[in-house]
Amino acid sequence: MWFKLGHRTAIVAALTAGGLALAVGSASATVPVVNIALTAGHNVGVYQESTSISPKTASDVIQPGYVSADCWKRGQDINDLGNVWYHVFQEHYSNGSTQYQYGYVYGGYADNNKTFHDNVIVECPW
């Protein structure tokens, strides 16, 4: 009985170590950061989730400001402009200030989804 328990424990430990190695390897991959200028004629809200009914995490970004994003996610479709939302982590305001809050901005209002359609941003893994 001790040998079977020890053998199983060794297998679990090996699988766990392998899983940790994979997790560490994938965590080291670099995700491109994209600066998205507001070019769609709208200001954008920065929301906790990819819907305008979720709470805001930062002040609205007003043109000619821009946001720094690392991925996109499907979410609410507003005014038939698509369901693309950019995950942002920096908000660059027209007065020169920068805020560092995570959130989502609506792609249709940010840049008419151009960054998404140009395939220069990856889909969020969550």
C-alpha positions as CSV (number, residue, x, y, z in Angstrom):
1,M,0.0,0.0,0.0
2,W,2.8,2.4,0.8
3,F,4.5,1.8,-2.5
4,K,1.3,2.6,-4.5
5,L,0.6,5.7,-2.5
6,G,4.2,6.8,-3.0
7,H,4.1,6.1,-6.7
8,R,0.9,8.0,-7.1
9,T,2.3,10.9,-5.1
10,A,5.4,10.9,-7.4
11,I,3.2,11.0,-10.5
12,V,1.1,13.8,-9.1
13,A,4.3,15.7,-8.2
14,A,5.7,15.2,-11.7
15,L,2.5,16.3,-13.4
16,T,2.3,19.4,-11.1
17,A,5.9,20.3,-11.8
18,G,5.3,19.9,-15.5
19,G,2.2,22.1,-15.3
20,L,4.1,24.8,-13.4
21,A,6.8,24.7,-16.0
22,L,4.2,25.2,-18.7
23,A,2.5,28.0,-16.8
24,V,5.8,29.8,-16.3
25,G,6.7,29.4,-19.9
26,S,3.5,30.9,-21.1
27,A,3.6,33.7,-18.6
28,S,6.9,34.8,-20.1
29,A,5.4,35.4,-23.6
30,T,5.2,39.0,-24.5
31,V,1.8,40.5,-25.4
32,P,2.1,43.5,-27.8
33,V,0.9,46.8,-26.3
34,V,-1.1,48.9,-28.7
35,N,-1.7,52.6,-28.3
36,I,-5.2,53.3,-29.7
37,A,-5.9,56.9,-30.6
38,L,-9.5,58.0,-30.4
39,T,-10.4,58.5,-34.0
40,A,-14.1,57.5,-34.2
41,G,-15.5,60.9,-33.2
42,H,-16.4,59.7,-29.7
43,N,-15.1,60.0,-26.2
44,V,-14.8,56.6,-24.4
45,G,-15.7,55.4,-21.0
46,V,-13.5,52.9,-19.2
47,Y,-15.6,50.1,-17.8
48,Q,-14.9,47.2,-15.4
49,E,-16.4,44.8,-17.9
50,S,-17.1,44.8,-21.6
51,T,-20.6,46.4,-21.2
52,S,-21.6,50.0,-20.5
53,I,-23.8,48.9,-17.6
54,S,-20.8,47.9,-15.5
55,P,-19.1,50.5,-13.2
56,K,-16.4,52.8,-14.7
57,T,-12.8,52.3,-13.5
58,A,-11.4,55.6,-14.8
59,S,-12.5,59.0,-16.1
60,D,-13.7,59.1,-19.6
61,V,-11.0,59.6,-22.2
62,I,-11.7,62.6,-24.5
63,Q,-10.4,63.1,-28.0
64,P,-7.5,63.6,-28.8
65,G,-6.6,61.2,-26.0
66,Y,-5.6,57.6,-26.4
67,V,-5.6,54.3,-24.5
68,S,-3.0,51.6,-24.2
69,A,-4.5,48.1,-24.7
70,D,-3.2,44.6,-24.6
71,C,-6.1,42.5,-26.0
72,W,-9.7,42.6,-27.1
73,K,-12.9,40.8,-25.9
74,R,-16.4,40.3,-27.1
75,G,-19.1,42.2,-25.2
76,Q,-22.0,44.5,-25.6
77,D,-22.9,45.8,-29.1
78,I,-23.7,49.5,-29.0
79,N,-25.5,51.2,-31.9
80,D,-24.7,48.3,-34.2
81,L,-21.0,49.1,-34.2
82,G,-19.9,45.6,-33.3
83,N,-19.1,43.8,-30.0
84,V,-15.4,44.5,-29.7
85,W,-14.1,45.9,-26.5
86,Y,-10.4,46.7,-25.9
87,H,-8.8,45.8,-22.5
88,V,-6.9,48.9,-21.5
89,F,-4.4,49.5,-18.7
90,Q,-3.4,53.1,-19.4
91,E,-5.6,56.1,-20.2
92,H,-3.8,59.1,-21.8
93,Y,-5.8,62.2,-21.5
94,S,-5.9,65.3,-23.8
95,N,-4.5,67.4,-21.0
96,G,-1.3,65.3,-20.9
97,S,-2.1,63.3,-17.8
98,T,-2.1,59.5,-17.7
99,Q,-4.1,57.2,-15.5
100,Y,-3.2,53.6,-14.8
101,Q,-6.5,51.7,-14.5
102,Y,-7.6,48.4,-15.9
103,G,-10.8,48.3,-17.8
104,Y,-12.5,48.1,-21.2
105,V,-13.3,50.7,-23.8
106,Y,-15.8,50.1,-26.7
107,G,-13.9,49.6,-29.9
108,G,-16.6,51.1,-32.0
109,Y,-16.3,54.4,-30.2
110,A,-12.5,54.3,-29.8
111,D,-11.3,53.7,-33.4
112,N,-14.3,52.1,-35.3
113,N,-12.7,48.7,-34.4
114,K,-9.7,49.5,-36.7
115,T,-7.1,48.0,-34.3
116,F,-9.2,44.8,-34.2
117,H,-9.7,44.6,-38.0
118,D,-6.0,45.3,-38.6
119,N,-5.1,42.2,-36.4
120,V,-2.6,44.1,-34.4
121,I,-4.2,43.1,-31.1
122,V,-4.8,39.6,-29.7
123,E,-8.0,38.2,-28.2
124,C,-8.0,38.2,-24.4
125,P,-7.5,34.7,-23.0
126,W,-10.2,35.2,-20.3
